Amino acid sequence: MRNSFKAALTGLVLATALGAAGGGFAQDAKAPAKAEALELPAFPADKSVKQTTTVGGKVISYTATVGSLPVRDEKGKKVAEVAFTAYTLDGPRDPNRPLTFAFNGGPGAASVYLNFALGPKRVQFGAEGDSPSAPVKLEDNPASWMDFTDIVFIDPVGTGFSRSLTTEEETKKRFYGVKQDIDYLSRIVFDYLVKTERLASPKYIVGESYGGFRGPRLAYTLQTDLGVAVKGVVLVSPLLTSAGRQGQEVSPLPSMWTLPSIAAAKLERDGKLTPDAIKAVEDYTRGEYMVDLMKGSDPAALDRLTTRVSAMTGLDPDYVRRAGGRLETQSFLREVFRDKGRLGSRYDSNVTSADPFPFAPEQETNDPILDSIIAPTTSAIVDFTTRTVGWKPEARYEALSNGVNRLWDRGRGADTESVSDLRKIVSVDPKLKVLIVHGYNDLSCPFFASRLIVDAMPATVAGRVSLALYPGGHMFYSRADSGAAFRKDVMALYGVK
């Protein structure tokens, strides 16, 4: 997740199941260059442990499995290993029990964040006042999905314990780009289904942030290339297109996307955050605000913008006027709490930390949330994997990889959006449903971008692509009430009473 969200805001035939070399599961990882395999200690065999959790007052017995699947090149040579964590209900298998595949974002983020949001256990992270040095303790997750679906959390190459076995240049060509990411991850899903004999199960995909960008593309590739149809897709805090980020001084879209989230943060601080209040903000944003932005330096338009935007956001009118009513995210996050010497997070602007360099012309420290979530989530997932489950690879765990993010090819043209594939998957399958969810305060992937996309969807998919909003930010599920509301909306998507 680290710098990729910034980049997104300023710049998501059945192949042979058995590999040619030794009968392992295989997936194509196409690249023209050749490279020698790295000499790395082998991953251990998959390991499992029996556990229980309590959800909705009901005790659920399940098996947690941590393991890996190989990625093979066109000649059957293993070029990467993808780690996964799976939670499956114990007892006789119900053929109608869904199986959900979960992906986080970045690019460069492991699936640990969704694991602790949807899985059977949780650790606290991402909220105001959380301390990275607080004792790490896994607890039953009341917002878990385990009572209605098995879940497989997948870490793309370069994240978690997943790793490439080739050189950096070869790795970039094979894995670190929009298309190749979908090519090998869709095969990982297919290979897991074959390995565990779950091809007949109802299948769902959930993706957060860049994982939300992945979601429609993965569903379409599975649907049309690999012959694996998914029944539903849940997109958590996604940014489905970056096209509107071009032409900051001309296009109104970048400013339109962020204004409602900035206004929502103030409404929350004032205790006035309601759906009706947000609707009024949205109406102004897609109406008078957009029109006045397009009038450029018109004095009357600038006066109107200054008055309305400063009132909605709580920002100083002089600051709003200097910005022309266009609120740049990082500048806003310093300005809104400047009198308190604190910084807001782009992932939830009401989550703050002390500014260690308050007099510097620009922000000199990393995002408050990103700096605070690495320690608790990494310690919790590595302890769970190595001690509780007993899967102990000789490798470092990458919760958020700067290396992956730095090397990522974000593409051009069609590669900068997944709205087209979103439209395709619901058009091809008249029963497929999509739920897009956001926290009001998220400025990394603002909800209003998804609002405009959903509202522009063809009438033929009415009711099958929906948008739900909750108090909080990018990881709104860190708040108990928002996590519970999210769970309820997902249960409706899955058809759970």
N, C-alpha and C positions, 0 to 999 in steps of 0.2 A: 504494500500500500504506500510506502513512504513517499517518494517524489512523484510517483505515477499519477496520483490524483491531481497534483499541481499541473503536470503535463497535460492531462486530459482537459483541465479547465482552461489552460492557456494554449495550447497547441491543438470491448468488450466483444453392389456386387458383394457379398460377404467375403471378406478376405480370409486366407487360411488361418484357422485358429491356432494350429500348432506350428511352432517355428521350425525353420529348416535345420536349425542346429540343436538337436537334443530334445525336441518335443515341448519346449517352453512356449508360453503364449507370446504372440508376436504382433507388432504393429509397424506399419510403414513409417519411416522417418526419412523423407527424401531430401537429399542434398547432393550436389555434384562433387564436392571436394572429398578427399580421402584423408583419414587421420588414424594414427595409432591409438589403440585403446589405452587408457590410463591404468596403471597398476594400483588398484585399490583393494582393500580387504573386502571379501565377499559379504553381502548382506546375510544375516541369519535367516533361517526358515521362518515362515509365518508362525506367530504365537497367539494363543487365545487365553482368555480368563473369563470365568463366570462371575457375574455381578448382579446386583439389584438396584433399583431406584424407585422412588415414589413420585408419581405424577397424578394429579387430580385425586389424591387420596387412595390411589391404587398402587400396590406393589408390583413392579414389573421385573421379571427375571430375563436376563439377556446375556449374550456372549459378546465380549469385546475382542476383536481380532486386529492385530497390527501386522502388516506384511508389505510385500512389494510385488510389482509386475514389471517384466522387462520390456524395453522398447528395442526393437530390432530394425536394422536397416534393410534395404532391398535385397541383400544377400543373406539375411538371416543372422547377421552378427549383432550381438547385444551392444547397443550404443548408449543406453541409459537405463536407470531403474527408478520406478515411480512408487513411492510409499503411499500406503492408504491406512486409514483407521475405520473399521466397520463395526457397527453395532446391530446385532440381529436378535430378534425375539427367540427365546428358548421354547421348546415344545414342538409338536407336530407342525410342519410347515403349512401355512394357509396359502393356497395358490393365489388368493385375492389380496394378500397383504402387499402393500406398495413397497418399492425400493427406491430410495432417494439418493442421488449423487450430488455432493456439495462441493463447491469451489469458492475460494476467496479470490481476492483481486490482485492489485498491484499495478502492473505485473511485478511479481516478486514476493507476494504474500502467501504464506502457508495457510492451510485450512483451519488452523487452530481457533480462529476467532468465531467462525460459524460452529465449530465443534462445541465450544463452551456456550453457544447461544441456543443450539438446537439439540445437542446430544444429551445423554442422560445425566451428565455431571457439569458443574459450572464452577468458575472462579470469578470473583469480582474484578472488573477492570473497566476503564473508559468513562468513569463518572467523576463529577466534581468532588475534590477532596480525597480521591483514591491515592494511596501511597504505594510506590513500587516496592518498598521494603517491608510492607505488611506481610505477615505469615501467609504462605500459600497453602490453601486447604480446599480440596475439591469437595463440593457438597451436591446433594441431589438438586437437579434443575427443575423447578416447577413449570418452566416454559418449554420443556423438552417435547419433541415430536415422537418419542419412542413408543407411546401408546397407540400410534396409528401408522407408523412406517418404520422399516429398517432404514438405516442411514449409512452411507459410505462417504467419508471425507477424503478427498484426493489432493495431494500436494504436487503441483506441477514441478517439472525439472528445475532444480536450483532453489527450491523452497522446501521447508521442513527437512527431512532426511533425503528427499529425492535428489538424484544426482545424474549428471552426464558422465559418460565414460570416455569422452573424446576431448580434443583440445578446445580452448576457448573459442577460436574462430569457427571450428566445426559445430560447436554447441550453439553458437549464435545462428548459424545457417539452418540448423535442424530444428531448433526449439524456440528461439527468442524472436518471434514475430507473430503477427495476427493470424495468418493462414496456417503456418506450421504448428502453432499452438493448438488450433482446433483439430488439425489432422491427427496428431498423435494422442491428444486427450480423448477424442471420440473413440479411437481404437482402444484406449485404456478402459473406457466404459464397456465397450463391447467385450474385451477380453475378461473383465471381471464377471460379466454376466455369464459367459461361457464357463469360466472356471468354477463358479459357484452354482451353476445350473439354474440361473434366475432369468433366462430370456423370456419366459412366459409371465413373469410378474408385472403388474402395473408399475410403470417407471416414471419418475419425476426428476427434474433438475432444479437445483437452487444455486444461485450465484450471487455473491456480494461484490459491489463496486465493479472492478474490472471483471470479476466473476459474473456480474450481471450483464456486462457487455458480451462475455462469452456465451451466456445462456442461450439466446436465440440462435446463435451460430452453431453451437453444439447440437441443439435440438434439430436444426435443419439438416446438418451433416449426418447425424444418426438416422434421421427419418429417411433421407433420400439416397445416401451413399452406403450405409451399413445395414439398412433394413431393420432398424430398431426404432420403433415409434415411442415417443414419450406422451404421457397422458396430461401432464401439466408442468408449468415452469413458474418458479418464484424468483423474482429479480429484486434483490435487497440493495437499496441505495445505489442503483446503477446510474452510469452516465452513458446513455445509449448512442449518443452521437457527439462528436466534437466539431461538427461542421460550423455551428453557430459561433465558435470561438474565433473565427477568422474575421478580420476587419473590425477590431475593437472600437475604433473611432467612428465607424460608419454603421455597422449592424447594431440594432437595438437588442438582439438576442442575448449576448453575454450579460448585459445589465439587467434585462428582464428575468433571466434565470435566477439571479442571485438576490434581487430585491425582496421577494416574498420571504426567503429564509432569514434575511437580516431583520425584516419587520416582525417575523414570527418570534425571533429571539427576544425582542423588546416586549412583545405581547406576553411572553412567558415570564419575563422579569417583573412585569406589572401585574401578573396574575389575571390576565385578560385573554389568554390563548384559548380560542374556541373555533370550531369549524366555521361559524358565521363570520367571525373576525377575519379569518384567513380568506374566506370567499370575497370579502370586501377588498382585501389587499390584492388578490388575484384579478378581480375585475378592474381595479385601477391600473394594475401593471399591464394588462393586455389592452387597455383602452387609452385613457388620457396620458399615462406615463409614456407608452410607446409613441404616441403621436407627438408629444412634446420633445422626446429625444430626437425624433427625425427632423425637427425644425432647427436643429443645430444651434447657432449662436443667437437666435431670436431672443431679445431681452425679455419679452413677456413670457415666453415658454420657460426660460431659465428661472424667472421669478416664481412661476407656478411649481416647477420641479423643486426648487429650493424649499418652498413652504411645505409642500406635501411630503417630500422625502425626509426632511429633517423631523417633521412631526411623527412620521411613521417609524423612524429608526432611532430617534433620540439623539441624533448626531448634531453637532454644532452647525447652524445654517451657513456660516462662512466656509466650513469644510465642505459641505454639500455643494455650495456654489462653485468653489474652486474645482471640484470634481465634475462639474457640469451635470450633476444628478446621476453620474455613472460611478457606482461604488466598487472600487477594486478591492478584492477580498483581503489580501494581506494588509493593505493600508487601513481598511476598516477595522480589522482585528486588533491593531495597535491603538487606533483612535478611540474605539468605544470604551476601553478600560484604561486609557492613558492617565486619567486623574487618580487612579488607584495603583498605578505602577504595575499593571498586570497585562497579560496577553490572552486573547481568546483563541480557541482552537478552530481551524477550518472544518474540523469534523463535528464539532458542536460548539458554536460560538459562545455558549454560556458555561463551558468548561474552561477554566483559566489556570494560569500559573504565574508566579512572579516573573517580571521581565528582568533578567540579570544585566541588561544593558539598556536602561530606559532612555538614555540620552543619545544613543546611536541613531544615525539618520535612517537606518533600515533595521529590520529585525535580525538579530545576531544569534538566535538560538532556534532549535528545531521546534516543531509543533508540540504544544503541551500534551495532547493526547498520545501522539506517537511516542514521545519520550517516556511516557508513564506506563504504557501497556506491554512493552517488550519483556520486562523482567517477570511480572506475575504470570503471563501466558506461557512464556518459554519454560520457566521453571516447572509450571504445573503440567504441561504436556510432556516434557521430557521425563519427569518423575513418573508420570502415569505410564508412559511407553516402556521405559527401561526397568522400573522397579515393580509396578503393579502388573503389567502384562508380561514383562521379562524379555522384550525384544530389544536387544542391545547392539546396534550397529556401531562400528568404529568410525563415527562421523560427527560433524558439528550440525546442530539444528539451526536452520535459518527461518525465523519467524517472518522477518521482513528483509529481503535481500536487495541491497543497493546495487550489487553486481548485476543481477538479472535486470533490474530497472535501467541501469546505465546502458546495457547492451541491447535493450529491446528495440526492435524495428516497428514503429507505430504505423507504418504504411501511409498510403495516400488514397485519395478518392474513396472508393467503396470500402476500403479497409478502415476508415475512420468512423464507421457507423455500423450498428447492427439492427437498426430499425427495419431495414429491408427484409432481413431474415425473420424478424418478429412478425411482420405482415405475412410472410410466406408460410410460416409454420401454422398459423391459425387459419390460413386460407386452404392449405392442403388438407388439414384434419379438422372437420367441423365440430369435433368433440373436445379438442385440446383447449385448455384454459390457461391463462396467464395472470398472475398477480404481481403487480409492481408495488413495492413498499418503500417508504422514505420516512426519515425523521425530519421534522419541520426545520431544525436549526442547522442542517448539514449544508455547508458551503463548498465542500469538495465535489459533491454530486447533488446539486440542488433539486428539490422536488418539482419545481415549476417546469423544468425541462421535460420531465416525464409527463406532467400535466398536459403540456402542449402537444406532445407526441400521442398520448392516449386520445385526446380530444380530436385529433386529426385522423384517427384510424377509420377505415371504411365502415359504413353502417352495417355491413354484413357480419362484422365480428362483434357487434354490440352485445355487451354482457359477458363476453368471453375474455376480454382484456380489461382488467380493473386496476385502479390505483387506490391505495390506502395510506394514510398519513398518521404519524404518531408523535407525541412529544419526545424531544430528544434530538440527537444528531445522526451522524453516519452509522454509529453502532447504538441506535436507539434502544435495542434490546438489553443494554446494560441497565436500563431502568425497569424495575419490576412490573409496573403497570403497563408500559409499552410492550414489554416482552409477552405479557399475558394477552394483550389485545392482538398482537401479531399472531400468536398461536391460534387464537379463535378464528381469525380470518383465514389462516392456512387450513385449518380443519374444514372450513366451509369449502375451500377449493378442492380438498381431497374427498369431499362428500361424507365427512364424518359428522354424525349427529351429536 
